[in-house]
C-alpha cells in the first residue's frame, strides 16, 4: 500500500514538474530549463550518494552498455515534456506519455524483454490503448477550443 501511495505521489510530482518546467522554459528557454532540472538533480543525488551511497559509483561502468542507455531515455522524456507542455498542456502531455508508457510496456511484456515476465498482448489491452487515444483526442480538441476562445477575448 505504501508503494502504491508513493507511486501516486510520484505522479502528482511529475505533473507539477511538467507544468512548472513548461512555464520555466518560456522564461529561460527549453534547453536551459532541461539543463537546470538535470543539473540540480545531479547535485542533490551527488550529496545523497556522498552520505547514503551503498557502494562504489565506478561500478556503473561495469554494467552492460545497453543498461546505461536508459539515461538517454530520461533525458529525452524530460526534454520532450518541457517542449510539449507549453504547446498542448499538462494533461494532454501526461496522457500521451501514459499511452506511450503503456504501449511500449505491453510490447515489453508480450515478448518478455529485459528478463521480465511474459504477458500476452490481448484484445482487452488493445482496447485500453484505443480508448486512451480517444480520450487524448477529446482532451486535445478541448484544449485547442479553449485556447482559441481565450485568444478571442
MILUMRO-889068 format. One record per atom (N, C-alpha, C): residue number from 0; residue in one letter; chain; atom name; x, y, z. Coordinates in steps of 0.2 Angstrom, whole numbers, padded with zeros to 4 digits. Last residue first. Layout:
SELO seq type mol atom    px    py    pz
SELO NUM    A   A   CA     X     Y     Z
...
// end
This chain:
SELO seq type mol atom    px    py    pz
SELO 152    X   A    N -0054  0183 -0133
SELO 152    X   A   CA -0056  0188 -0128
SELO 152    X   A    C -0050  0193 -0127
SELO 151    X   A    N -0048  0175 -0142
SELO 151    X   A   CA -0053  0179 -0145
SELO 151    X   A    C -0055  0185 -0140
SELO 150    X   A    N -0040  0166 -0134
SELO 150    X   A   CA -0037  0171 -0138
SELO 150    X   A    C -0042  0176 -0141
SELO 149    X   A    N -0050  0159 -0128
SELO 149    X   A   CA -0046  0163 -0124
SELO 149    X   A    C -0043  0168 -0128
SELO 148    X   A    N -0054  0151 -0139
SELO 148    X   A   CA -0059  0156 -0136
SELO 148    X   A    C -0055  0161 -0131
SELO 147    X   A    N -0042  0144 -0142
SELO 147    X   A   CA -0045  0148 -0147
SELO 147    X   A    C -0050  0153 -0144
SELO 146    X   A    N -0041  0137 -0130
SELO 146    X   A   CA -0036  0141 -0131
SELO 146    X   A    C -0038  0146 -0137
SELO 145    X   A    N -0053  0129 -0131
SELO 145    X   A   CA -0052  0133 -0125
SELO 145    X   A    C -0047  0139 -0127
SELO 144    X   A    N -0049  0121 -0142
SELO 144    X   A   CA -0055  0125 -0142
SELO 144    X   A    C -0055  0130 -0137
SELO 143    X   A    N -0038  0114 -0137
SELO 143    X   A   CA -0037  0119 -0143
SELO 143    X   A    C -0043  0124 -0143
SELO 142    X   A    N -0043  0107 -0127
SELO 142    X   A   CA -0038  0112 -0125
SELO 142    X   A    C -0038  0117 -0131
SELO 141    X   A    N -0052  0099 -0134
SELO 141    X   A   CA -0055  0103 -0129
SELO 141    X   A    C -0050  0109 -0127
SELO 140    X   A    N -0043  0092 -0142
SELO 140    X   A   CA -0048  0096 -0145
SELO 140    X   A    C -0051  0101 -0140
SELO 139    X   A    N -0036  0085 -0131
SELO 139    X   A   CA -0033  0089 -0136
SELO 139    X   A    C -0037  0094 -0139
SELO 138    X   A    N -0047  0077 -0126
SELO 138    X   A   CA -0043  0082 -0122
SELO 138    X   A    C -0039  0087 -0126
SELO 137    X   A    N -0050  0069 -0137
SELO 137    X   A   CA -0055  0074 -0134
SELO 137    X   A    C -0052  0079 -0130
SELO 136    X   A    N -0038  0062 -0139
SELO 136    X   A   CA -0041  0066 -0144
SELO 136    X   A    C -0046  0071 -0141
SELO 135    X   A    N -0037  0055 -0127
SELO 135    X   A   CA -0032  0060 -0129
SELO 135    X   A    C -0035  0065 -0134
SELO 134    X   A    N -0048  0047 -0128
SELO 134    X   A   CA -0048  0052 -0123
SELO 134    X   A    C -0043  0057 -0124
SELO 133    X   A    N -0043  0039 -0139
SELO 133    X   A   CA -0049  0043 -0140
SELO 133    X   A    C -0050  0048 -0134
SELO 132    X   A    N -0032  0033 -0133
SELO 132    X   A   CA -0031  0038 -0138
SELO 132    X   A    C -0037  0042 -0140
SELO 131    X   A    N -0039  0026 -0123
SELO 131    X   A   CA -0035  0031 -0121
SELO 131    X   A    C -0033  0036 -0127
SELO 130    X   A    N -0045  0016 -0132
SELO 130    X   A   CA -0049  0021 -0128
SELO 130    X   A    C -0045  0027 -0125
SELO 129    X   A    N -0034  0010 -0137
SELO 129    X   A   CA -0038  0014 -0141
SELO 129    X   A    C -0042  0019 -0137
SELO 128    X   A    N -0029  0004 -0125
SELO 128    X   A   CA -0025  0009 -0128
SELO 128    X   A    C -0029  0013 -0133
SELO 127    X   A    N -0039 -0005 -0122
SELO 127    X   A   CA -0037  0000 -0117
SELO 127    X   A    C -0033  0006 -0121
SELO 126    X   A    N -0039 -0013 -0134
SELO 126    X   A   CA -0045 -0009 -0132
SELO 126    X   A    C -0043 -0003 -0127
SELO 125    X   A    N -0027 -0020 -0131
SELO 125    X   A   CA -0028 -0016 -0137
SELO 125    X   A    C -0034 -0011 -0136
SELO 124    X   A    N -0031 -0027 -0120
SELO 124    X   A   CA -0026 -0022 -0119
SELO 124    X   A    C -0026 -0017 -0125
SELO 123    X   A    N -0041 -0035 -0125
SELO 123    X   A   CA -0043 -0030 -0120
SELO 123    X   A    C -0037 -0025 -0119
SELO 122    X   A    N -0034 -0043 -0134
SELO 122    X   A   CA -0038 -0038 -0137
SELO 122    X   A    C -0041 -0033 -0132
SELO 121    X   A    N -0017 -0045 -0128
SELO 121    X   A   CA -0024 -0047 -0129
SELO 121    X   A    C -0028 -0041 -0132
SELO 120    X   A    N -0001 -0051 -0127
SELO 120    X   A   CA -0005 -0045 -0129
SELO 120    X   A    C -0012 -0047 -0131
SELO 119    X   A    N  0005 -0060 -0112
SELO 119    X   A   CA  0002 -0059 -0119
SELO 119    X   A    C -0002 -0053 -0121
SELO 118    X   A    N  0019 -0057 -0103
SELO 118    X   A   CA  0011 -0057 -0103
SELO 118    X   A    C  0009 -0056 -0110
SELO 117    X   A    N  0033 -0063 -0095
SELO 117    X   A   CA  0030 -0063 -0102
SELO 117    X   A    C  0022 -0063 -0101
SELO 116    X   A    N  0043 -0053 -0085
SELO 116    X   A   CA  0038 -0058 -0085
SELO 116    X   A    C  0034 -0057 -0092
SELO 115    X   A    N  0060 -0049 -0091
SELO 115    X   A   CA  0053 -0048 -0087
SELO 115    X   A    C  0048 -0054 -0088
SELO 114    X   A    N  0072 -0048 -0097
SELO 114    X   A   CA  0071 -0053 -0092
SELO 114    X   A    C  0065 -0052 -0088
SELO 113    X   A    N  0070 -0039 -0108
SELO 113    X   A   CA  0074 -0037 -0102
SELO 113    X   A    C  0073 -0042 -0096
SELO 112    X   A    N  0054 -0044 -0114
SELO 112    X   A   CA  0061 -0041 -0115
SELO 112    X   A    C  0064 -0039 -0108
SELO 111    X   A    N  0043 -0052 -0116
SELO 111    X   A   CA  0047 -0053 -0110
SELO 111    X   A    C  0054 -0050 -0111
SELO 110    X   A    N  0034 -0049 -0126
SELO 110    X   A   CA  0040 -0053 -0128
SELO 110    X   A    C  0044 -0054 -0122
SELO 109    X   A    N  0024 -0043 -0118
SELO 109    X   A   CA  0022 -0048 -0123
SELO 109    X   A    C  0028 -0052 -0125
SELO 108    X   A    N  0031 -0033 -0111
SELO 108    X   A   CA  0028 -0038 -0108
SELO 108    X   A    C  0027 -0044 -0112
SELO 107    X   A    N  0035 -0024 -0122
SELO 107    X   A   CA  0040 -0027 -0117
SELO 107    X   A    C  0037 -0033 -0114
SELO 106    X   A    N  0022 -0021 -0126
SELO 106    X   A   CA  0027 -0024 -0131
SELO 106    X   A    C  0032 -0028 -0127
SELO 105    X   A    N  0017 -0015 -0115
SELO 105    X   A   CA  0014 -0020 -0117
SELO 105    X   A    C  0018 -0024 -0122
SELO 104    X   A    N  0026 -0004 -0114
SELO 104    X   A   CA  0026 -0009 -0109
SELO 104    X   A    C  0022 -0015 -0111
SELO 103    X   A    N  0022  0004 -0125
SELO 103    X   A   CA  0029  0000 -0125
SELO 103    X   A    C  0029 -0005 -0120
SELO 102    X   A    N  0009  0007 -0120
SELO 102    X   A   CA  0010  0004 -0127
SELO 102    X   A    C  0017  0000 -0127
SELO 101    X   A    N  0012  0014 -0108
SELO 101    X   A   CA  0008  0008 -0108
SELO 101    X   A    C  0009  0004 -0115
SELO 100    X   A    N  0020  0025 -0113
SELO 100    X   A   CA  0022  0020 -0107
SELO 100    X   A    C  0019  0013 -0108
SELO  99    X   A    N  0011  0031 -0122
SELO  99    X   A   CA  0017  0028 -0124
SELO  99    X   A    C  0020  0023 -0119
SELO  98    X   A    N  0001  0034 -0113
SELO  98    X   A   CA -0001  0030 -0118
SELO  98    X   A    C  0006  0027 -0121
SELO  97    X   A    N  0008  0043 -0104
SELO  97    X   A   CA  0005  0037 -0102
SELO  97    X   A    C  0003  0032 -0107
SELO  96    X   A    N  0010  0053 -0113
SELO  96    X   A   CA  0016  0050 -0110
SELO  96    X   A    C  0013  0043 -0108
SELO  95    X   A    N -0003  0057 -0116
SELO  95    X   A   CA  0001  0055 -0121
SELO  95    X   A    C  0007  0051 -0119
SELO  94    X   A    N -0006  0062 -0103
SELO  94    X   A   CA -0010  0056 -0106
SELO  94    X   A    C -0006  0053 -0112
SELO  93    X   A    N  0003  0073 -0102
SELO  93    X   A   CA  0004  0067 -0097
SELO  93    X   A    C  0000  0061 -0100
SELO  92    X   A    N -0001  0081 -0112
SELO  92    X   A   CA  0006  0079 -0112
SELO  92    X   A    C  0006  0072 -0108
SELO  91    X   A    N -0014  0084 -0108
SELO  91    X   A   CA -0013  0081 -0114
SELO  91    X   A    C -0006  0078 -0115
SELO  90    X   A    N -0011  0090 -0096
SELO  90    X   A   CA -0015  0084 -0096
SELO  90    X   A    C -0014  0080 -0102
SELO  89    X   A    N -0003  0102 -0099
SELO  89    X   A   CA -0001  0097 -0095
SELO  89    X   A    C -0004  0090 -0096
SELO  88    X   A    N -0002  0108 -0116
SELO  88    X   A   CA -0005  0107 -0109
SELO  88    X   A    C -0002  0101 -0106
SELO  87    X   A    N  0003  0110 -0128
SELO  87    X   A   CA -0003  0106 -0128
SELO  87    X   A    C -0006  0105 -0121
SELO  86    X   A    N  0014  0119 -0126
SELO  86    X   A   CA  0010  0119 -0133
SELO  86    X   A    C  0004  0116 -0132
SELO  85    X   A    N  0020  0118 -0114
SELO  85    X   A   CA  0018  0124 -0116
SELO  85    X   A    C  0013  0124 -0122
SELO  84    X   A    N  0023  0103 -0115
SELO  84    X   A   CA  0018  0106 -0110
SELO  84    X   A    C  0016  0113 -0112
SELO  83    X   A    N  0033  0100 -0124
SELO  83    X   A   CA  0026  0099 -0126
SELO  83    X   A    C  0021  0103 -0121
SELO  82    X   A    N  0046  0103 -0119
SELO  82    X   A   CA  0044  0106 -0126
SELO  82    X   A    C  0036  0106 -0127
SELO  81    X   A    N  0046  0096 -0108
SELO  81    X   A   CA  0047  0103 -0107
SELO  81    X   A    C  0045  0107 -0114
SELO  80    X   A    N  0045  0083 -0113
SELO  80    X   A   CA  0039  0086 -0109
SELO  80    X   A    C  0040  0093 -0108
SELO  79    X   A    N  0057  0082 -0120
SELO  79    X   A   CA  0051  0082 -0124
SELO  79    X   A    C  0045  0084 -0120
SELO  78    X   A    N  0066  0082 -0109
SELO  78    X   A   CA  0066  0087 -0114
SELO  78    X   A    C  0059  0088 -0118
SELO  77    X   A    N  0061  0070 -0102
SELO  77    X   A   CA  0061  0077 -0099
SELO  77    X   A    C  0061  0083 -0104
SELO  76    X   A    N  0064  0060 -0111
SELO  76    X   A   CA  0057  0061 -0108
SELO  76    X   A    C  0057  0068 -0106
SELO  75    X   A    N  0078  0062 -0114
SELO  75    X   A   CA  0073  0063 -0119
SELO  75    X   A    C  0066  0064 -0116
SELO  74    X   A    N  0083  0058 -0101
SELO  74    X   A   CA  0084  0065 -0104
SELO  74    X   A    C  0079  0066 -0109
SELO  73    X   A    N  0078  0045 -0100
SELO  73    X   A   CA  0076  0050 -0095
SELO  73    X   A    C  0077  0057 -0098
SELO  72    X   A    N  0085  0039 -0111
SELO  72    X   A   CA  0078  0039 -0111
SELO  72    X   A    C  0075  0044 -0106
SELO  71    X   A    N  0098  0041 -0107
SELO  71    X   A   CA  0096  0045 -0113
SELO  71    X   A    C  0088  0045 -0113
SELO  70    X   A    N  0099  0031 -0097
SELO  70    X   A   CA  0099  0038 -0095
SELO  70    X   A    C  0097  0043 -0101
SELO  69    X   A    N  0098  0019 -0104
SELO  69    X   A   CA  0092  0021 -0100
SELO  69    X   A    C  0093  0028 -0098
SELO  68    X   A    N  0111  0015 -0107
SELO  68    X   A   CA  0107  0019 -0112
SELO  68    X   A    C  0101  0022 -0109
SELO  67    X   A    N  0115  0006 -0098
SELO  67    X   A   CA  0117  0013 -0097
SELO  67    X   A    C  0113  0018 -0102
SELO  66    X   A    N  0111 -0006 -0103
SELO  66    X   A   CA  0108 -0003 -0097
SELO  66    X   A    C  0110  0004 -0096
SELO  65    X   A    N  0120 -0008 -0114
SELO  65    X   A   CA  0113 -0007 -0116
SELO  65    X   A    C  0109 -0004 -0109
SELO  64    X   A    N  0132 -0011 -0107
SELO  64    X   A   CA  0131 -0004 -0110
SELO  64    X   A    C  0124 -0003 -0112
SELO  63    X   A    N  0131 -0018 -0091
SELO  63    X   A   CA  0131 -0019 -0098
SELO  63    X   A    C  0129 -0012 -0101
SELO  62    X   A    N  0142 -0011 -0078
SELO  62    X   A   CA  0135 -0013 -0081
SELO  62    X   A    C  0136 -0014 -0088
SELO  61    X   A    N  0154 -0005 -0075
SELO  61    X   A   CA  0154 -0012 -0076
SELO  61    X   A    C  0147 -0015 -0078
SELO  60    X   A    N  0151  0008 -0072
SELO  60    X   A   CA  0155  0007 -0079
SELO  60    X   A    C  0155 -0001 -0080
SELO  59    X   A    N  0146  0008 -0060
SELO  59    X   A   CA  0142  0009 -0065
SELO  59    X   A    C  0145  0007 -0072
SELO  58    X   A    N  0156  0007 -0051
SELO  58    X   A   CA  0153  0000 -0053
SELO  58    X   A    C  0148  0001 -0059
SELO  57    X   A    N  0159  0019 -0047
SELO  57    X   A   CA  0163  0017 -0053
SELO  57    X   A    C  0160  0010 -0055
SELO  56    X   A    N  0153  0020 -0035
SELO  56    X   A   CA  0150  0023 -0040
SELO  56    X   A    C  0153  0021 -0047
SELO  55    X   A    N  0150  0007 -0024
SELO  55    X   A   CA  0156  0011 -0027
SELO  55    X   A    C  0153  0014 -0034
SELO  54    X   A    N  0138  0009 -0012
SELO  54    X   A   CA  0143  0005 -0015
SELO  54    X   A    C  0148  0010 -0018
SELO  53    X   A    N  0127  0017 -0007
SELO  53    X   A   CA  0128  0010 -0004
SELO  53    X   A    C  0134  0006 -0007
SELO  52    X   A    N  0126  0033  0000
SELO  52    X   A   CA  0128  0029 -0005
SELO  52    X   A    C  0129  0022 -0003
SELO  51    X   A    N  0124  0044  0009
SELO  51    X   A   CA  0120  0037  0009
SELO  51    X   A    C  0121  0032  0004
SELO  50    X   A    N  0133  0054  0006
SELO  50    X   A   CA  0131  0052  0013
SELO  50    X   A    C  0127  0046  0014
SELO  49    X   A    N  0135  0054 -0008
SELO  49    X   A   CA  0141  0055 -0003
SELO  49    X   A    C  0139  0053  0004
SELO  48    X   A    N  0122  0052 -0013
SELO  48    X   A   CA  0127  0047 -0014
SELO  48    X   A    C  0133  0048 -0009
SELO  47    X   A    N  0117  0065 -0009
SELO  47    X   A   CA  0114  0058 -0007
SELO  47    X   A    C  0119  0053 -0007
SELO  46    X   A    N  0125  0073 -0017
SELO  46    X   A   CA  0125  0074 -0010
SELO  46    X   A    C  0122  0067 -0006
SELO  45    X   A    N  0122  0069 -0030
SELO  45    X   A   CA  0129  0068 -0028
SELO  45    X   A    C  0129  0069 -0020
SELO  44    X   A    N  0108  0072 -0030
SELO  44    X   A   CA  0110  0065 -0030
SELO  44    X   A    C  0117  0064 -0028
SELO  43    X   A    N  0109  0086 -0031
SELO  43    X   A   CA  0106  0083 -0025
SELO  43    X   A    C  0108  0075 -0024
SELO  42    X   A    N  0116  0087 -0043
SELO  42    X   A   CA  0119  0090 -0036
SELO  42    X   A    C  0116  0086 -0030
SELO  41    X   A    N  0107  0082 -0052
SELO  41    X   A   CA  0113  0079 -0051
SELO  41    X   A    C  0117  0081 -0044
SELO  40    X   A    N  0096  0091 -0050
SELO  40    X   A   CA  0095  0084 -0048
SELO  40    X   A    C  0102  0081 -0047
SELO  39    X   A    N  0102  0102 -0056
SELO  39    X   A   CA  0100  0102 -0049
SELO  39    X   A    C  0099  0095 -0046
SELO  38    X   A    N  0104  0097 -0069
SELO  38    X   A   CA  0110  0099 -0065
SELO  38    X   A    C  0108  0099 -0058
SELO  37    X   A    N  0091  0094 -0073
SELO  37    X   A   CA  0096  0089 -0073
SELO  37    X   A    C  0102  0091 -0068
SELO  36    X   A    N  0086  0108 -0073
SELO  36    X   A   CA  0082  0102 -0069
SELO  36    X   A    C  0087  0096 -0068
SELO  35    X   A    N  0094  0115 -0081
SELO  35    X   A   CA  0094  0116 -0074
SELO  35    X   A    C  0091  0111 -0070
SELO  34    X   A    N  0092  0108 -0094
SELO  34    X   A   CA  0098  0108 -0090
SELO  34    X   A    C  0098  0110 -0083
SELO  33    X   A    N  0078  0112 -0096
SELO  33    X   A   CA  0080  0105 -0095
SELO  33    X   A    C  0087  0104 -0092
SELO  32    X   A    N  0080  0126 -0097
SELO  32    X   A   CA  0075  0123 -0091
SELO  32    X   A    C  0077  0115 -0090
SELO  31    X   A    N  0088  0127 -0108
SELO  31    X   A   CA  0090  0129 -0101
SELO  31    X   A    C  0086  0126 -0095
SELO  30    X   A    N  0081  0122 -0118
SELO  30    X   A   CA  0087  0118 -0116
SELO  30    X   A    C  0089  0120 -0109
SELO  29    X   A    N  0070  0131 -0118
SELO  29    X   A   CA  0069  0124 -0117
SELO  29    X   A    C  0075  0121 -0115
SELO  28    X   A    N  0070  0147 -0108
SELO  28    X   A   CA  0072  0143 -0114
SELO  28    X   A    C  0071  0135 -0113
SELO  27    X   A    N  0066  0155 -0098
SELO  27    X   A   CA  0073  0153 -0099
SELO  27    X   A    C  0075  0150 -0105
SELO  26    X   A    N  0052  0156 -0100
SELO  26    X   A   CA  0056  0162 -0097
SELO  26    X   A    C  0063  0161 -0099
SELO  25    X   A    N  0047  0144 -0105
SELO  25    X   A   CA  0045  0150 -0108
SELO  25    X   A    C  0049  0156 -0106
SELO  24    X   A    N  0052  0135 -0095
SELO  24    X   A   CA  0055  0135 -0102
SELO  24    X   A    C  0053  0141 -0106
SELO  23    X   A    N  0043  0138 -0084
SELO  23    X   A   CA  0050  0140 -0084
SELO  23    X   A    C  0054  0140 -0091
SELO  22    X   A    N  0032  0131 -0089
SELO  22    X   A   CA  0032  0139 -0088
SELO  22    X   A    C  0039  0141 -0088
SELO  21    X   A    N  0037  0118 -0090
SELO  21    X   A   CA  0034  0121 -0096
SELO  21    X   A    C  0034  0129 -0095
SELO  20    X   A    N  0040  0116 -0076
SELO  20    X   A   CA  0046  0116 -0081
SELO  20    X   A    C  0043  0119 -0088
SELO  19    X   A    N  0027  0116 -0071
SELO  19    X   A   CA  0032  0121 -0069
SELO  19    X   A    C  0038  0122 -0074
SELO  18    X   A    N  0022  0105 -0077
SELO  18    X   A   CA  0019  0111 -0078
SELO  18    X   A    C  0024  0117 -0076
SELO  17    X   A    N  0031  0095 -0073
SELO  17    X   A   CA  0029  0096 -0081
SELO  17    X   A    C  0027  0103 -0081
SELO  16    X   A    N  0029  0095 -0060
SELO  16    X   A   CA  0036  0097 -0063
SELO  16    X   A    C  0035  0098 -0070
SELO  15    X   A    N  0016  0091 -0058
SELO  15    X   A   CA  0018  0098 -0056
SELO  15    X   A    C  0025  0100 -0059
SELO  14    X   A    N  0017  0078 -0063
SELO  14    X   A   CA  0013  0083 -0066
SELO  14    X   A    C  0015  0090 -0064
SELO  13    X   A    N  0026  0073 -0054
SELO  13    X   A   CA  0028  0073 -0061
SELO  13    X   A    C  0024  0078 -0065
SELO  12    X   A    N  0019  0073 -0042
SELO  12    X   A   CA  0025  0077 -0043
SELO  12    X   A    C  0027  0078 -0050
SELO  11    X   A    N  0009  0064 -0045
SELO  11    X   A   CA  0007  0071 -0043
SELO  11    X   A    C  0013  0076 -0044
SELO  10    X   A    N  0017  0053 -0047
SELO  10    X   A   CA  0013  0055 -0052
SELO  10    X   A    C  0011  0062 -0051
SELO   9    X   A    N  0022  0051 -0033
SELO   9    X   A   CA  0026  0052 -0039
SELO   9    X   A    C  0023  0055 -0045
SELO   8    X   A    N  0010  0049 -0027
SELO   8    X   A   CA  0013  0055 -0025
SELO   8    X   A    C  0018  0056 -0031
SELO   7    X   A    N  0007  0036 -0033
SELO   7    X   A   CA  0003  0041 -0034
SELO   7    X   A    C  0006  0048 -0032
SELO   6    X   A    N  0019  0029 -0027
SELO   6    X   A   CA  0018  0030 -0035
SELO   6    X   A    C  0013  0035 -0036
SELO   5    X   A    N  0016  0030 -0014
SELO   5    X   A   CA  0022  0033 -0016
SELO   5    X   A    C  0021  0034 -0024
SELO   4    X   A    N  0004  0022 -0014
SELO   4    X   A   CA  0004  0029 -0012
SELO   4    X   A    C  0010  0033 -0014
SELO   3    X   A    N  0011  0010 -0017
SELO   3    X   A   CA  0005  0012 -0022
SELO   3    X   A    C  0005  0020 -0020
SELO   2    X   A    N  0019  0008 -0006
SELO   2    X   A   CA  0022  0009 -0013
SELO   2    X   A    C  0017  0012 -0018
SELO   1    X   A    N  0010  0006  0004
SELO   1    X   A   CA  0014  0012  0004
SELO   1    X   A    C  0017  0013 -0003
SELO   0    X   A    N  0004 -0006  0000
SELO   0    X   A   CA  0000  0000  0000
SELO   0    X   A    C  0004  0006  0000
// end
